[in-house]
């Protein structure tokens, strides 16, 4: 026969184990709930990288980098963001703009056309990192 004190001690021991188990479960749940918020804060602090056009080949300006905003026009006209003095380029030759988180290039009805990776485009085309855009004699590379 086991004395009552042993039953009482076992009862309190299992009650303590149950209490420790509940605390561990609650801490694990709280850690999982707080984790996404911490990740979100880190992402907000991260500096947003602006896409660039890098001049690969050109009669002048090779290696130049142009940061892209929401919309950039390319041509010979003085009101274009990227002005290229080339007789093969129209005044308003092409446009690169952001749409739905992606960047698209569009020919603006130029005489000699706009080429992406060697193919003439006739509609807005989504750009991918490394794509080469040929406008007149100049070739640009799209970089993120």
DRENTI-270415 format. One record per residue: z, y, x of N, C-alpha, C, O in turn; chain. Coordinates in nm, 4 decimals. Atoms other than C-alpha are relative to their C-alpha. Example, Ala and Ser with C-alpha at 12.3 -4.5 7.8 and 13.67 -1.06 7.14 Angstrom:
REM residues 2
> 0.0000|-0.1190|0.0890|0.7800|-0.4500|1.2300|0.0000|0.1200|0.0900|0.0665|0.1181|0.1936|A
> -0.0060|-0.1190|-0.0820|0.7140|-0.1060|1.3670|0.0730|0.1090|-0.0770|0.0899|0.2198|-0.0261|A
REM end
This chain:
REM residues 144
> 0.0000|-0.1178|0.0804|0.0000|0.0000|0.0000|0.0000|0.1260|0.0860|0.0745|0.1382|0.1832|A
> 0.0131|-0.1233|-0.0773|-0.1022|0.3450|0.1225|0.0852|0.1058|-0.0697|0.0798|0.1228|-0.1915|A
> -0.0860|-0.1039|0.0602|0.1465|0.6241|0.0726|-0.0825|0.1134|-0.0615|-0.1977|0.1341|-0.0233|A
> 0.0660|-0.1104|0.0704|0.0549|0.9189|-0.1515|-0.0423|0.1117|0.0947|-0.1407|0.1810|0.0687|A
> 0.0320|-0.1073|-0.0958|0.0525|1.1556|0.1463|-0.1361|-0.0233|0.0644|-0.2082|0.0722|0.0933|A
> 0.1297|0.0324|-0.0594|-0.2492|0.9724|0.2930|-0.1106|0.0344|-0.0999|-0.2116|0.0929|-0.0607|A
> 0.0985|-0.0356|0.1020|-0.4418|1.0078|-0.0366|-0.0147|0.1519|-0.0105|-0.1255|0.2039|-0.0228|A
> 0.0032|-0.1457|0.0073|-0.3495|1.3734|-0.0494|-0.0724|0.0592|0.1210|-0.1511|0.1527|0.1059|A
> 0.0661|-0.0487|-0.1229|-0.4627|1.4282|0.3136|-0.1507|-0.0279|-0.0065|-0.2310|0.0582|0.0294|A
> 0.1426|0.0320|0.0125|-0.7948|1.2479|0.2489|-0.0685|0.0905|-0.1023|-0.1822|0.1331|-0.0819|A
> 0.0560|-0.0860|0.1028|-0.8510|1.4529|-0.0641|-0.0293|0.1403|0.0562|-0.1373|0.1951|0.0340|A
> 0.0197|-0.1325|-0.0606|-0.8028|1.7831|0.1258|-0.1055|-0.0039|0.1115|-0.1788|0.0934|0.1293|A
> 0.0998|0.0149|-0.1060|-1.0169|1.6565|0.4167|-0.1416|0.0008|-0.0598|-0.2287|0.0718|-0.0097|A
> 0.1314|0.0025|0.0653|-1.3137|1.5770|0.1855|-0.0306|0.1328|-0.0688|-0.1464|0.1745|-0.0739|A
> 0.0196|-0.1317|0.0594|-1.2632|1.9071|0.0053|-0.0420|0.1009|0.1075|-0.1283|0.1850|0.0824|A
> 0.0372|-0.0875|-0.1115|-1.2830|2.0883|0.3423|-0.1430|-0.0305|0.0457|-0.2197|0.0619|0.0727|A
> 0.1361|0.0374|-0.0375|-1.5991|1.8919|0.4344|-0.1017|0.0547|-0.1007|-0.2070|0.1057|-0.0626|A
> 0.0875|-0.0518|0.1038|-1.7553|1.9871|0.1027|-0.0161|0.1518|0.0134|-0.1266|0.2041|-0.0012|A
> 0.0030|-0.1450|-0.0187|-1.6659|2.3532|0.1623|-0.0874|0.0378|0.1203|-0.1662|0.1319|0.1109|A
> 0.0816|-0.0261|-0.1194|-1.8229|2.3463|0.5141|-0.1476|-0.0277|-0.0309|-0.2342|0.0493|0.0106|A
> 0.1371|0.0328|0.0369|-2.1371|2.1788|0.3753|-0.0621|0.1106|-0.0858|-0.1770|0.1488|-0.0637|A
> 0.0494|-0.1065|0.0870|-2.1744|2.4466|0.1064|-0.0276|0.1263|0.0816|-0.1284|0.1931|0.0585|A
> 0.0203|-0.1178|-0.0854|-2.1358|2.7243|0.3671|-0.1273|-0.0168|0.0840|-0.2048|0.0780|0.0971|A
> 0.1199|0.0254|-0.0810|-2.4054|2.5644|0.5884|-0.1263|0.0141|-0.0846|-0.2245|0.0732|-0.0399|A
> 0.1155|-0.0093|0.0889|-2.6451|2.5342|0.2941|-0.0275|0.1463|-0.0375|-0.1430|0.1889|-0.0367|A
> 0.0171|-0.1411|0.0371|-2.5872|2.8974|0.1872|-0.0554|0.0796|0.1188|-0.1438|0.1632|0.1002|A
> 0.0505|-0.0704|-0.1187|-2.6431|3.0232|0.5456|-0.1472|-0.0335|0.0251|-0.2252|0.0548|0.0610|A
> 0.1401|0.0391|-0.0196|-2.9689|2.8244|0.5719|-0.0899|0.0696|-0.1019|-0.1983|0.1161|-0.0668|A
> 0.0779|-0.0672|0.1039|-3.0932|2.9689|0.2415|-0.0124|0.1495|0.0320|-0.1210|0.2061|0.0194|A
> 0.0031|-0.1429|-0.0322|-3.0011|3.3241|0.3460|-0.0917|0.0280|0.1188|-0.1621|0.1290|0.1198|A
> 0.0877|-0.0168|-0.1156|-3.1806|3.2810|0.6804|-0.1460|-0.0080|-0.0426|-0.2283|0.0708|0.0039|A
> 0.1376|0.0133|0.0480|-3.4974|3.1654|0.5017|-0.0418|0.1203|-0.0840|-0.1569|0.1633|-0.0772|A
> 0.0319|-0.1135|0.0851|-3.4801|3.4530|0.2548|-0.0202|0.1258|0.0845|-0.1081|0.2062|0.0536|A
> 0.0099|-0.1191|-0.0843|-3.4319|3.7167|0.5281|-0.1165|-0.0075|0.0975|-0.1638|0.0975|0.1409|A
> 0.1043|0.0148|-0.1021|-3.7012|3.5776|0.7642|-0.1293|0.0740|-0.0343|-0.1801|0.1445|0.0528|A
> 0.1242|-0.0722|0.0271|-4.0116|3.7131|0.5827|0.0142|0.1511|0.0113|-0.0796|0.2180|0.0547|A
> -0.0202|-0.1438|-0.0119|-3.8636|4.0628|0.5684|-0.0031|0.0421|0.1465|-0.0580|0.1474|0.1790|A
> 0.0003|-0.0320|-0.1423|-3.8099|4.0576|0.9448|-0.1415|-0.0053|0.0554|-0.1791|0.0796|0.1362|A
> 0.1384|0.0110|-0.0458|-4.1686|3.9435|1.0041|-0.0789|0.1208|-0.0478|-0.1591|0.1758|0.0277|A
> 0.0698|-0.1153|0.0546|-4.2961|4.2215|0.7781|0.0296|0.1268|0.0777|-0.0599|0.2082|0.1001|A
> -0.0355|-0.1176|-0.0791|-4.1049|4.4838|0.9766|-0.0729|-0.0007|0.1331|-0.1201|0.1040|0.1775|A
> 0.0691|0.0080|-0.1283|-4.2573|4.3617|1.3017|-0.1477|0.0334|-0.0173|-0.2063|0.1003|0.0678|A
> 0.1408|-0.0283|0.0229|-4.6063|4.3777|1.1523|-0.0226|0.1484|-0.0252|-0.1241|0.2032|0.0179|A
> 0.0165|-0.1423|0.0251|-4.5536|4.7339|1.0336|0.0121|0.0802|0.1285|-0.0533|0.1836|0.1424|A
> -0.0171|-0.0712|-0.1254|-4.4434|4.8407|1.3810|-0.1196|-0.0168|0.0920|-0.1452|0.0681|0.1774|A
> 0.1136|0.0286|-0.0866|-4.7497|4.6864|1.5424|-0.1042|0.1099|-0.0152|-0.1382|0.1496|-0.1266|A
> 0.1003|-0.1051|0.0010|-5.0039|4.9493|1.6375|-0.1313|-0.0545|-0.0544|-0.1793|-0.1593|-0.0111|A
> 0.1255|0.0440|0.0602|-5.3174|4.9228|1.4283|-0.1126|0.0253|0.0994|-0.1294|0.1363|0.1500|A
> 0.1106|-0.0097|-0.0935|-5.6162|4.8540|1.6477|-0.1219|0.0524|-0.0737|-0.1609|-0.0008|-0.1777|A
> 0.1202|-0.0578|0.0584|-5.9175|5.0684|1.5704|-0.1227|-0.0688|0.0585|-0.1323|-0.0843|0.1802|A
> 0.1247|0.0577|-0.0512|-6.2577|4.9008|1.5962|-0.0764|0.1034|0.0823|-0.0615|0.2241|0.0629|A
> 0.0768|-0.0877|-0.0867|-6.4922|5.0424|1.8566|-0.1445|-0.0448|0.0079|-0.1768|-0.1616|-0.0135|A
> 0.1367|0.0282|-0.0396|-6.8596|5.0649|1.9353|-0.0072|0.0322|0.1485|0.0277|0.1426|0.1902|A
> 0.0144|-0.0200|-0.1437|-6.9257|5.0219|2.3065|-0.1481|-0.0009|0.0321|-0.2202|-0.0925|-0.0073|A
> 0.1410|-0.0088|-0.0366|-7.2605|5.1320|2.4469|-0.0266|-0.1010|0.1116|0.0289|-0.0904|0.2210|A
> 0.0328|0.1039|-0.0971|-7.4055|4.8293|2.6264|-0.1193|0.0439|0.0839|-0.1147|0.0384|0.2068|A
> 0.1170|-0.0516|-0.0726|-7.7478|4.9680|2.7170|-0.0443|0.1292|-0.0656|-0.0459|0.1420|-0.1880|A
> 0.0465|-0.1293|0.0474|-7.8742|5.3209|2.6875|-0.0593|0.0745|0.1187|-0.0267|0.0453|0.2338|A
> 0.0535|-0.0814|-0.1084|-8.0749|5.5738|2.8860|0.1100|0.0853|0.0626|0.1064|0.1145|0.1822|A
> -0.1160|-0.0737|-0.0513|-7.7517|5.7723|2.9188|0.1205|-0.0409|-0.0850|0.1062|-0.0769|-0.2019|A
> -0.1215|0.0309|0.0752|-7.3946|5.7065|2.8175|0.0392|-0.1456|-0.0013|0.1182|-0.1869|-0.0862|A
> -0.0354|0.1420|-0.0034|-7.3730|5.3390|2.9117|0.1498|-0.0142|0.0279|0.2028|0.0516|0.1174|A
> -0.1436|0.0218|-0.0151|-7.0127|5.2184|2.8794|0.0846|0.0913|-0.0860|0.2066|0.0753|-0.0912|A
> -0.0748|-0.0906|0.0877|-6.9154|5.4960|2.6380|0.0584|-0.0789|-0.1157|-0.0009|-0.1761|-0.1624|A
> -0.0676|0.0669|0.1118|-6.6719|5.3935|2.3644|0.0194|0.1004|-0.1125|0.0605|0.2142|-0.0902|A
> -0.0175|-0.0824|0.1193|-6.6655|5.5317|2.0114|0.0970|-0.0711|-0.0934|0.0709|-0.1835|-0.1364|A
> -0.0936|0.0556|0.0967|-6.3631|5.4699|1.7897|-0.0564|0.0199|-0.1399|-0.1054|0.1276|-0.1739|A
> 0.0541|-0.0068|0.1361|-6.4658|5.3923|1.4342|0.1094|0.0395|-0.0978|0.2198|-0.0149|-0.0945|A
> -0.0895|-0.0381|0.1081|-6.2981|5.5638|1.1424|-0.0411|-0.0746|-0.1254|-0.0923|-0.1863|-0.1179|A
> 0.0384|0.0653|0.1258|-6.3556|5.4850|0.7769|-0.1511|0.0000|-0.0181|-0.2061|-0.0927|-0.0775|A
> 0.1464|-0.0058|0.0082|-6.7217|5.5949|0.8016|-0.0520|0.0803|0.1183|0.0008|0.1869|0.1502|A
> 0.0601|-0.0647|-0.1162|-6.9371|5.6883|1.1005|-0.1507|-0.0019|-0.0184|-0.2095|-0.1062|-0.0471|A
> 0.1459|-0.0056|0.0075|-7.2960|5.8086|1.0914|-0.0560|0.0123|0.1420|0.0032|0.0765|0.2287|A
> 0.0648|0.0014|-0.1303|-7.5314|5.7567|1.3847|-0.1400|0.0567|-0.0158|-0.2137|0.0174|-0.1063|A
> 0.1339|-0.0587|0.0062|-7.8420|5.9647|1.4512|-0.0147|0.1155|0.0967|0.0681|0.1348|0.1858|A
> 0.0258|-0.1167|-0.0849|-7.9896|6.2741|1.6143|0.0528|0.1290|-0.0607|0.0655|0.2289|0.0101|A
> -0.0447|-0.1222|0.0694|-7.8610|6.5258|1.3550|0.1348|0.0469|0.0548|0.2191|-0.0352|0.0909|A
> -0.1268|-0.0520|-0.0533|-7.5792|6.7558|1.4693|0.1227|-0.0340|-0.0843|0.2350|-0.0267|-0.0345|A
> -0.1157|0.0329|0.0835|-7.3600|6.6517|1.1746|0.0359|-0.1495|0.0047|0.1255|-0.1925|-0.0679|A
> -0.0350|0.1417|-0.0176|-7.3559|6.2820|1.2792|0.1229|-0.0113|0.0916|0.1427|0.0711|0.1809|A
> -0.1171|0.0216|-0.0858|-7.0352|6.1473|1.4333|-0.0412|-0.0510|0.1384|0.0190|-0.0138|0.2392|A
> 0.0539|0.0482|-0.1276|-7.2324|5.9633|1.7035|-0.1429|0.0535|0.0109|-0.2329|0.0099|-0.0610|A
> 0.1300|-0.0642|-0.0174|-7.5237|6.1757|1.8228|-0.0673|-0.0604|0.1223|-0.0101|-0.0629|0.2313|A
> 0.0756|0.0607|-0.1091|-7.7890|6.0060|2.0348|-0.1345|0.0721|0.0096|-0.2106|0.0778|-0.0870|A
> 0.1249|-0.0719|-0.0223|-8.0758|6.2044|2.1839|-0.1059|-0.0991|0.0446|-0.1240|-0.1244|0.1638|A
> 0.1014|0.1023|-0.0249|-8.3529|5.9472|2.1550|-0.1095|0.0193|-0.1052|-0.0808|0.0257|-0.2248|A
> 0.1093|-0.0252|0.0953|-8.6963|6.0009|1.9990|-0.0245|-0.1171|-0.0946|-0.0912|-0.1001|-0.1966|A
> 0.0166|0.1166|0.0869|-8.6847|5.6482|1.8491|0.1076|-0.0059|-0.1096|0.1071|-0.0959|-0.1936|A
> -0.1103|-0.0014|0.0976|-8.3765|5.7391|1.6443|-0.0256|0.1103|-0.1021|-0.0624|0.2220|-0.0656|A
> 0.0158|-0.0978|0.1081|-8.3985|5.9160|1.3070|0.1196|0.0945|-0.0018|0.2230|0.0681|0.0594|A
> -0.1108|-0.0957|0.0113|-8.1852|6.2176|1.2214|0.1250|-0.0664|-0.0579|0.2343|-0.0507|-0.0036|A
> -0.1092|0.0796|0.0598|-7.9665|5.9990|0.9955|-0.0472|-0.1445|0.0057|-0.1104|-0.1932|-0.0880|A
> 0.0584|0.1313|-0.0253|-8.0419|5.6554|1.1348|0.0798|-0.1135|-0.0663|0.0245|-0.1942|-0.1410|A
> -0.0820|0.1104|0.0516|-7.7498|5.4271|1.0457|0.1400|0.0497|-0.0304|0.1807|0.1576|0.0127|A
> -0.1383|-0.0304|0.0350|-7.3995|5.4264|0.9055|0.0839|-0.1262|0.0169|0.0410|-0.2361|-0.0179|A
> -0.0966|0.1102|-0.0089|-7.0995|5.2078|0.9851|0.1229|0.0457|-0.0763|0.1784|0.1521|-0.0491|A
> -0.1120|-0.0389|0.0842|-6.8225|5.2109|0.7288|0.0885|-0.1196|-0.0322|0.0475|-0.2353|-0.0227|A
> -0.0971|0.1026|0.0361|-6.5127|5.0219|0.6217|-0.0057|-0.0223|-0.1499|-0.0118|0.0724|-0.2284|A
> -0.0005|0.0347|0.1414|-6.5158|4.8369|0.2916|0.0790|-0.1298|-0.0175|0.0380|-0.2350|0.0315|A
> -0.0803|0.1190|0.0268|-6.2453|4.5959|0.1786|0.0551|-0.0641|0.1269|0.0667|-0.1864|0.1342|A
> -0.0570|0.0537|-0.1236|-6.0996|4.5586|0.5284|-0.1037|-0.0463|0.1007|-0.0679|-0.0852|0.2119|A
> 0.1074|0.0406|-0.0904|-6.4383|4.4749|0.6835|-0.0841|0.1230|0.0330|-0.0864|0.2206|-0.0420|A
> 0.0916|-0.1081|-0.0383|-6.6828|4.6992|0.8684|-0.1432|-0.0457|-0.0238|-0.1816|-0.1569|0.0123|A
> 0.1390|0.0307|0.0300|-7.0432|4.7114|0.7529|-0.0907|0.1018|0.0679|-0.0545|0.2185|0.0830|A
> 0.1017|-0.0886|-0.0555|-7.3533|4.8566|0.9168|-0.1152|0.0042|-0.0993|-0.1528|-0.0974|-0.1577|A
> 0.1087|-0.0170|0.0958|-7.6332|4.9985|0.7035|-0.1041|0.0932|0.0594|-0.0708|0.1992|0.1126|A
> 0.1100|-0.0857|-0.0410|-7.9729|5.1377|0.7948|-0.0200|0.1050|-0.1082|-0.0206|0.0727|-0.2270|A
> 0.0107|-0.1089|0.0964|-8.0199|5.4775|0.6309|-0.1458|0.0395|-0.0249|-0.1762|0.1572|-0.0442|A
> 0.1411|-0.0271|0.0248|-8.3969|5.4447|0.5816|-0.0716|0.0527|0.1234|-0.1654|0.1317|0.1127|A
> 0.0590|-0.0480|-0.1253|-8.4836|5.5018|0.9459|-0.1429|-0.0513|0.0165|-0.1832|-0.1495|-0.0459|A
> 0.1396|0.0368|-0.0247|-8.8405|5.4817|1.0716|-0.0101|-0.1297|0.0794|-0.0897|-0.2171|0.0453|A
> 0.0095|0.1157|-0.0909|-8.7806|5.2233|1.3468|0.0979|-0.1126|-0.0316|0.0921|-0.2180|0.0319|A
> -0.0904|0.1064|0.0422|-8.5039|5.0237|1.1779|0.1250|-0.0138|0.0857|0.1355|0.0424|0.1947|A
> -0.1258|0.0325|-0.0676|-8.1598|4.9011|1.2782|0.0051|-0.1511|0.0136|-0.0256|-0.2238|-0.0809|A
> -0.0021|0.1429|-0.0287|-8.1138|4.5600|1.4377|0.1425|-0.0435|0.0318|0.2152|0.0252|0.1036|A
> -0.1300|0.0601|-0.0319|-7.8024|4.3416|1.4472|-0.0279|-0.1383|0.0561|-0.0864|-0.2233|-0.0110|A
> 0.0225|0.1264|-0.0714|-7.8106|4.0557|1.6980|-0.1480|-0.0396|-0.0013|-0.1824|-0.1565|-0.0186|A
> 0.1430|0.0258|-0.0093|-8.1890|4.0913|1.7249|-0.0740|-0.0089|-0.1323|-0.1959|-0.0254|-0.1330|A
> 0.0652|0.0101|0.1305|-8.2572|4.0830|1.3492|0.0053|0.1344|-0.0716|0.1102|0.1984|-0.0795|A
> 0.0072|-0.1260|0.0731|-8.3756|4.3850|1.1522|0.0744|-0.0146|-0.1320|0.0577|-0.1136|-0.2031|A
> -0.0768|0.0072|0.1247|-8.1416|4.4631|0.8631|-0.0635|0.0916|-0.1039|-0.1176|0.1972|-0.0712|A
> 0.0525|-0.0809|0.1100|-8.2498|4.5931|0.5239|0.1066|0.0190|-0.1087|0.0781|0.0727|-0.2157|A
> -0.1107|-0.0123|0.0938|-7.9104|4.5801|0.3497|0.1287|0.0112|0.0829|0.1287|-0.0242|0.2008|A
> -0.1253|-0.0092|-0.0760|-7.5477|4.6490|0.4491|0.0423|-0.1390|0.0491|0.0410|-0.2362|-0.0264|A
> -0.0367|0.1272|-0.0618|-7.4316|4.3760|0.6870|0.1389|0.0109|0.0604|0.1692|0.1069|0.1313|A
> -0.1354|0.0005|-0.0550|-7.0723|4.2869|0.7739|-0.0053|-0.0284|0.1501|-0.0746|-0.1192|0.1960|A
> -0.0042|0.0157|-0.1453|-6.9978|4.3237|1.1443|0.1132|-0.0926|0.0411|0.2206|-0.0921|-0.0189|A
> -0.1003|0.0891|-0.0589|-6.8095|4.0637|1.3460|0.0167|0.0421|0.1458|-0.0769|0.0943|0.2063|A
> -0.0201|-0.0360|-0.1412|-6.6543|4.1195|1.6899|-0.1074|-0.0638|0.0885|-0.1363|-0.1830|0.0779|A
> 0.1032|0.0489|-0.0904|-6.9230|4.0887|1.9560|-0.1416|0.0226|-0.0498|-0.2369|0.0044|0.0260|A
> 0.1341|-0.0268|0.0516|-7.2148|4.1777|1.7272|-0.0632|0.1153|0.0775|0.0038|0.2118|0.1143|A
> 0.0744|-0.1051|-0.0710|-7.4822|4.3859|1.8993|-0.0911|0.0713|-0.0982|-0.1680|0.0091|-0.1714|A
> 0.0756|-0.0844|0.0909|-7.6383|4.6732|1.7105|-0.0986|0.0804|0.0840|-0.0592|0.1559|0.1729|A
> 0.1035|-0.0725|-0.0734|-7.9690|4.8088|1.8384|-0.0534|0.1116|-0.0885|-0.1042|0.0883|-0.1982|A
> 0.0475|-0.1196|0.0690|-8.0568|5.1624|1.7323|-0.0837|0.0767|0.1013|-0.0307|0.1290|0.1994|A
> 0.0885|-0.0621|-0.0976|-8.3596|5.3079|1.9075|0.0021|-0.0809|0.1295|-0.0154|-0.2027|0.1283|A
> -0.0086|0.0678|-0.1295|-8.3270|5.2290|2.2782|0.1433|-0.0395|0.0354|0.1659|-0.1055|0.1368|A
> -0.1417|0.0238|-0.0279|-7.9460|5.2051|2.2593|0.0477|-0.1286|-0.0664|0.0084|-0.1612|-0.1785|A
> -0.0625|0.1206|0.0546|-7.7508|4.8843|2.2098|0.1506|0.0197|0.0062|0.2063|0.0537|0.1106|A
> -0.1447|-0.0132|0.0120|-7.3904|4.8950|2.0896|0.0600|-0.1384|-0.0238|-0.0040|-0.2252|-0.0832|A
> -0.0731|0.1224|0.0310|-7.1354|4.6146|2.0811|0.1202|0.0368|-0.0849|0.1950|0.1289|-0.0519|A
> -0.1125|-0.0223|0.0900|-6.8843|4.6004|1.7956|0.1200|-0.0753|0.0526|0.1126|-0.1963|0.0738|A
> -0.1232|0.0620|-0.0521|-6.5297|4.5330|1.9219|0.1178|0.0353|-0.0886|0.1261|0.1451|-0.1436|A
> -0.1271|-0.0253|0.0712|-6.1942|4.4982|1.7496|0.1104|0.0193|0.0990|0.2250|0.0417|0.0600|A
REM end
